[in-house]
């Protein structure tokens, strides 16, 4: 037995399911709209280069990342795709944008001026996306800046504006009034840029209304199998399975405690499994005494606090003849528990679960 493998969590990533999700999204928006892919945070923990390669084979031509380092990793792997950096442009990194053919998403006059200066230095108008704040109030040109820009678009001379975009704040909620308000605000801006692509939709927005699709949508979570329609069944295929190895099985007697702080007391004798993973591996400390893993469909609750590298679960529900042993793997995310369900057990949500996936896990890329 390979002991190194049995001491690590096993993260299985189904690339066929990923591709199927991309095709579903492309069918949803139609051929007049392109589906880009958000690959920030290492493709939500699944491996940006491998995920990007699979999506490129499906026809994806534009990748979004959060920062320059993520963009450089992708550019080293892909020469002929558009890579846009959501968190903007910094003059201290300026020449790398040109050297590696990267596109910043500009959202302030300071960025515009710095990027124009970079274009002058290199003797050409450089490509950029523009982001407009439609009252989400994170990044993007604010209302005063936007009106100033629209009244004098010459301030963008020297920049090749390829796309204008904004971002939904509340599209995960059915009929939230802010969704339509943001659409209308964005539309008022977009008409001033007839030659540029328009992009508004995240994963949730894609499923709210066809009129929100414009020229390009930017799904992230839906590609990776999370539910973009929380009020209904998930239309996406599940992409990941996470299984954690048991390293010790033991019997404790009534009155025994487990873990730091002795927060759980067993009222009767129980079989326990200690699993090789903890909060350093993307599990959440708050899941102690709240979350659960599964063994052959049996729900095995977490008992006691999570440790940095260890978690203990109660096997009492498992019949004696079916009890797991060291080297067996318990299901964390899979057929019996979604990422959303697991995240909720610790007061979190599915995005957190995926983006917290540990580098310790063995990543296994599979096909159906």
Legacy VTK file of the C-alpha trace (Angstrom):
# vtk DataFile Version 3.0
C-alpha trace
ASCII
DATASET POLYDATA
POINTS 368 float
0.000 0.000 0.000
1.228 3.512 -0.801
1.108 5.095 2.645
1.700 8.570 1.281
-1.512 8.338 -0.723
-3.546 6.973 2.189
-2.452 9.834 4.451
-3.720 12.524 2.059
-7.190 13.633 1.123
-8.309 12.693 -2.365
-9.905 15.399 -4.509
-11.420 13.962 -7.689
-12.233 16.453 -10.443
-14.425 15.261 -13.306
-13.326 17.134 -16.410
-16.167 15.716 -18.503
-18.667 17.196 -16.041
-16.816 20.510 -16.239
-17.024 20.468 -20.032
-20.693 19.536 -19.901
-21.371 22.491 -17.618
-19.635 24.800 -20.065
-21.747 23.485 -22.927
-24.939 23.889 -20.889
-24.072 27.512 -20.202
-23.241 28.149 -23.851
-26.562 26.627 -24.886
-28.303 28.788 -22.289
-26.918 32.080 -23.611
-26.931 31.133 -27.312
-24.363 31.578 -30.033
-24.630 35.367 -30.002
-23.007 35.457 -26.582
-19.634 34.036 -25.587
-19.038 32.203 -22.321
-15.841 33.275 -20.590
-14.502 31.430 -17.549
-13.562 32.808 -14.149
-10.390 30.956 -13.117
-9.440 33.061 -10.103
-8.286 31.376 -6.889
-6.767 28.517 -8.914
-10.134 27.873 -10.609
-11.866 27.840 -7.221
-9.320 25.317 -5.968
-9.603 22.853 -8.857
-6.417 23.750 -10.735
-6.514 26.701 -13.111
-4.216 25.333 -15.820
-5.903 21.932 -16.073
-9.378 23.454 -15.907
-8.395 26.100 -18.435
-7.092 23.474 -20.839
-10.371 21.531 -20.677
-12.417 24.688 -21.257
-10.198 25.805 -24.109
-10.991 22.507 -25.834
-14.683 23.447 -25.550
-14.070 26.782 -27.248
-13.583 29.113 -24.284
-11.405 32.040 -25.389
-11.452 34.422 -22.414
-10.271 33.731 -18.874
-10.756 36.048 -15.902
-8.443 35.997 -12.889
-8.132 38.193 -9.813
-4.489 39.236 -9.847
-1.316 39.387 -11.897
0.309 36.245 -10.480
-2.734 34.188 -11.493
-2.590 35.710 -14.965
1.101 34.925 -15.389
0.519 31.285 -14.454
-2.147 30.988 -17.125
-0.170 32.849 -19.761
2.730 30.440 -19.292
0.340 27.638 -20.255
-1.829 29.360 -22.893
-0.546 31.635 -25.632
-3.695 32.399 -27.610
-6.419 33.238 -25.090
-7.532 36.546 -23.620
-6.623 36.845 -19.956
-8.285 39.683 -18.038
-7.306 40.739 -14.525
-10.341 41.673 -12.460
-8.519 43.523 -9.678
-7.196 46.152 -12.025
-3.930 47.752 -13.074
-0.952 48.747 -10.948
1.803 50.882 -12.412
4.441 48.946 -10.463
3.519 45.902 -12.582
2.891 47.834 -15.785
5.419 46.343 -18.199
4.316 42.801 -17.369
0.902 43.559 -18.861
2.498 44.327 -22.214
5.169 41.645 -22.020
2.593 38.901 -21.393
-0.351 40.303 -23.371
-2.642 40.730 -20.355
-5.777 42.855 -20.172
-6.561 44.908 -17.061
-10.101 45.644 -15.931
-9.882 49.380 -15.287
-12.208 50.982 -12.765
-10.753 54.358 -11.777
-9.339 57.466 -13.401
-6.005 56.771 -11.732
-5.823 53.412 -13.497
-6.873 54.996 -16.790
-4.113 57.599 -16.614
-1.482 55.047 -15.651
-2.532 52.696 -18.434
-2.597 55.477 -21.024
0.950 56.361 -20.029
1.962 52.735 -20.517
0.478 52.861 -24.012
2.440 56.001 -24.826
5.611 54.293 -23.619
5.006 51.372 -25.964
3.730 53.466 -28.848
0.246 51.969 -29.205
-3.225 51.862 -27.700
-3.327 48.943 -25.276
-6.402 46.737 -24.744
-8.501 47.145 -21.617
-11.871 46.288 -20.141
-13.768 48.973 -18.240
-15.766 48.187 -15.126
-18.656 50.373 -13.973
-20.022 50.399 -10.459
-23.780 49.874 -10.623
-24.208 50.288 -6.856
-22.461 47.163 -5.675
-19.785 49.578 -4.449
-16.692 47.461 -4.662
-14.716 48.191 -7.826
-15.577 50.178 -10.939
-16.151 53.769 -11.972
-18.630 55.446 -9.623
-21.634 57.432 -10.754
-19.827 60.798 -10.754
-16.818 59.379 -12.581
-19.090 57.615 -15.045
-20.991 60.775 -15.935
-17.756 62.682 -16.325
-16.411 59.988 -18.638
-19.575 59.743 -20.734
-19.596 63.482 -21.233
-16.040 63.365 -22.573
-15.034 59.956 -23.944
-11.841 61.513 -25.285
-10.330 60.846 -21.857
-10.111 57.227 -23.029
-8.092 58.138 -26.114
-5.030 55.927 -26.211
-6.869 52.940 -24.725
-8.354 50.174 -26.850
-11.615 49.530 -24.971
-12.488 45.926 -25.743
-15.277 45.386 -23.196
-17.420 47.285 -20.694
-18.735 45.367 -17.718
-20.366 45.437 -14.314
-21.302 42.800 -11.755
-24.563 41.673 -10.168
-24.795 41.910 -6.390
-28.042 40.034 -5.705
-28.729 37.723 -8.653
-28.682 34.724 -6.325
-32.076 35.892 -5.023
-35.180 35.455 -7.172
-36.791 38.751 -8.182
-34.468 40.890 -6.096
-35.193 44.474 -7.256
-31.506 45.378 -7.376
-30.920 42.975 -10.269
-33.156 44.869 -12.687
-31.896 48.195 -11.353
-28.294 47.194 -12.059
-29.235 45.997 -15.525
-30.834 49.343 -16.333
-27.887 51.327 -14.968
-25.436 49.219 -16.929
-27.488 49.497 -20.097
-27.425 53.290 -19.828
-23.624 53.158 -19.826
-23.165 50.383 -22.368
-24.903 52.224 -25.197
-22.048 54.735 -25.216
-19.593 52.005 -26.251
-21.108 50.482 -29.398
-17.857 48.872 -30.564
-17.056 47.176 -27.254
-18.363 43.904 -25.881
-20.782 44.145 -22.979
-20.691 41.833 -19.972
-22.846 41.825 -16.851
-23.701 38.257 -15.843
-22.091 36.078 -13.258
-23.311 32.476 -12.868
-26.521 33.499 -11.102
-27.340 36.237 -13.585
-27.165 33.853 -16.541
-30.267 32.066 -15.238
-32.319 35.156 -14.342
-33.114 36.685 -17.721
-31.920 36.374 -21.304
-31.795 40.159 -21.621
-28.946 40.225 -19.089
-26.617 38.147 -21.273
-25.324 40.857 -23.627
-22.163 39.746 -25.512
-20.279 37.798 -22.855
-21.070 36.114 -19.541
-18.560 35.329 -16.797
-19.489 32.148 -14.904
-17.334 30.761 -12.158
-19.184 28.654 -9.624
-21.635 27.141 -12.115
-18.766 25.758 -14.178
-17.510 23.945 -11.097
-20.860 22.348 -10.324
-22.240 24.707 -7.702
-25.903 25.667 -7.959
-26.612 28.947 -9.825
-30.352 28.617 -9.074
-30.486 28.113 -5.283
-34.280 28.139 -5.270
-34.457 25.043 -7.534
-32.583 21.837 -8.210
-29.043 22.315 -9.437
-28.919 22.235 -13.271
-25.153 21.718 -13.272
-23.290 18.445 -13.079
-21.231 17.804 -9.953
-17.569 18.277 -10.753
-15.766 17.331 -7.546
-15.662 14.582 -4.982
-13.637 14.944 -1.806
-12.722 11.895 0.254
-10.582 11.838 3.392
-8.551 8.898 4.724
-9.063 7.213 8.078
-5.804 6.764 9.994
-7.188 5.305 13.242
-10.332 3.492 14.391
-10.941 3.077 18.104
-13.602 2.196 20.628
-14.479 4.602 23.456
-16.756 3.888 26.391
-19.652 5.790 27.893
-18.567 9.017 29.529
-15.547 9.473 27.259
-14.714 12.788 25.594
-12.937 13.556 22.334
-10.793 16.423 21.100
-9.593 19.743 22.458
-11.748 21.217 25.178
-13.607 17.924 25.674
-16.628 19.501 23.975
-18.342 16.199 23.188
-19.205 13.499 25.742
-20.353 10.044 24.622
-23.395 8.777 26.454
-22.660 5.208 25.402
-19.796 3.221 23.961
-18.994 4.226 20.380
-16.621 3.474 17.527
-14.685 6.509 16.280
-12.634 7.164 13.168
-9.849 9.728 13.168
-9.436 11.281 9.730
-6.264 12.827 8.329
-7.534 16.360 7.688
-8.484 19.418 9.697
-8.869 23.151 9.447
-5.470 23.444 7.715
-7.026 21.431 4.885
-10.022 23.659 4.229
-12.411 22.150 6.750
-13.948 24.712 9.056
-13.347 24.820 12.798
-17.043 25.634 13.270
-17.978 22.231 11.843
-16.922 20.556 15.070
-20.003 18.793 16.503
-21.988 20.093 13.510
-20.738 18.593 10.255
-20.620 15.015 9.033
-18.834 12.687 6.627
-20.334 9.631 4.938
-19.362 5.973 4.715
-21.290 3.894 2.193
-24.266 6.218 2.605
-24.172 6.194 6.422
-23.962 9.663 7.928
-21.102 9.817 10.428
-21.232 13.021 12.497
-18.121 14.963 13.463
-17.517 14.708 17.196
-15.526 17.252 19.147
-13.533 20.138 17.812
-11.625 19.950 14.572
-7.866 20.050 14.982
-5.419 21.523 12.506
-4.741 18.179 10.822
-7.240 15.743 12.357
-11.008 15.301 12.589
-12.921 12.626 14.491
-16.252 11.164 13.409
-18.707 8.806 15.098
-19.183 5.458 13.367
-21.970 4.268 15.670
-24.568 4.269 12.888
-22.495 1.879 10.743
-23.302 -1.830 11.231
-20.447 -3.818 12.726
-19.798 -5.847 9.600
-19.554 -2.730 7.419
-17.374 -0.582 9.650
-14.449 1.111 7.839
-10.824 0.544 8.765
-7.617 2.607 8.529
-6.818 3.317 4.895
-10.478 3.608 3.905
-11.785 6.953 2.704
-14.845 8.800 4.007
-16.921 10.961 1.657
-16.952 14.686 2.424
-18.344 15.967 -0.879
-19.958 13.495 -3.219
-23.223 11.672 -3.902
-24.502 12.066 -0.342
-23.378 15.618 0.454
-22.943 18.654 -1.780
-20.405 21.393 -1.203
-23.282 23.673 -0.205
-24.574 21.216 2.382
-21.130 20.645 3.818
-20.379 24.357 3.956
-23.670 25.135 5.653
-22.807 22.757 8.503
-20.059 25.179 9.504
-22.021 28.365 8.941
-20.368 28.926 5.565
-21.253 28.319 1.937
-20.128 26.417 -1.125
-17.707 29.028 -2.519
-15.735 28.881 0.717
-15.578 25.108 0.578
-14.093 25.035 -2.923
-11.668 27.928 -2.530
-10.404 26.462 0.750
-9.474 23.113 -0.791
-6.048 22.238 0.498
-2.893 21.924 -1.518
-2.296 18.791 0.535
-5.048 16.943 -1.303
-4.091 14.631 -4.117
-5.873 16.004 -7.172
-7.153 13.288 -9.480
-8.536 14.430 -12.835
-11.044 11.974 -14.238
-13.347 11.523 -17.204
-16.689 9.732 -17.289
LINES 1 369
368 0 1 2 3 4 5 6 7 8 9 10 11 12 13 14 15 16 17 18 19 20 21 22 23 24 25 26 27 28 29 30 31 32 33 34 35 36 37 38 39 40 41 42 43 44 45 46 47 48 49 50 51 52 53 54 55 56 57 58 59 60 61 62 63 64 65 66 67 68 69 70 71 72 73 74 75 76 77 78 79 80 81 82 83 84 85 86 87 88 89 90 91 92 93 94 95 96 97 98 99 100 101 102 103 104 105 106 107 108 109 110 111 112 113 114 115 116 117 118 119 120 121 122 123 124 125 126 127 128 129 130 131 132 133 134 135 136 137 138 139 140 141 142 143 144 145 146 147 148 149 150 151 152 153 154 155 156 157 158 159 160 161 162 163 164 165 166 167 168 169 170 171 172 173 174 175 176 177 178 179 180 181 182 183 184 185 186 187 188 189 190 191 192 193 194 195 196 197 198 199 200 201 202 203 204 205 206 207 208 209 210 211 212 213 214 215 216 217 218 219 220 221 222 223 224 225 226 227 228 229 230 231 232 233 234 235 236 237 238 239 240 241 242 243 244 245 246 247 248 249 250 251 252 253 254 255 256 257 258 259 260 261 262 263 264 265 266 267 268 269 270 271 272 273 274 275 276 277 278 279 280 281 282 283 284 285 286 287 288 289 290 291 292 293 294 295 296 297 298 299 300 301 302 303 304 305 306 307 308 309 310 311 312 313 314 315 316 317 318 319 320 321 322 323 324 325 326 327 328 329 330 331 332 333 334 335 336 337 338 339 340 341 342 343 344 345 346 347 348 349 350 351 352 353 354 355 356 357 358 359 360 361 362 363 364 365 366 367
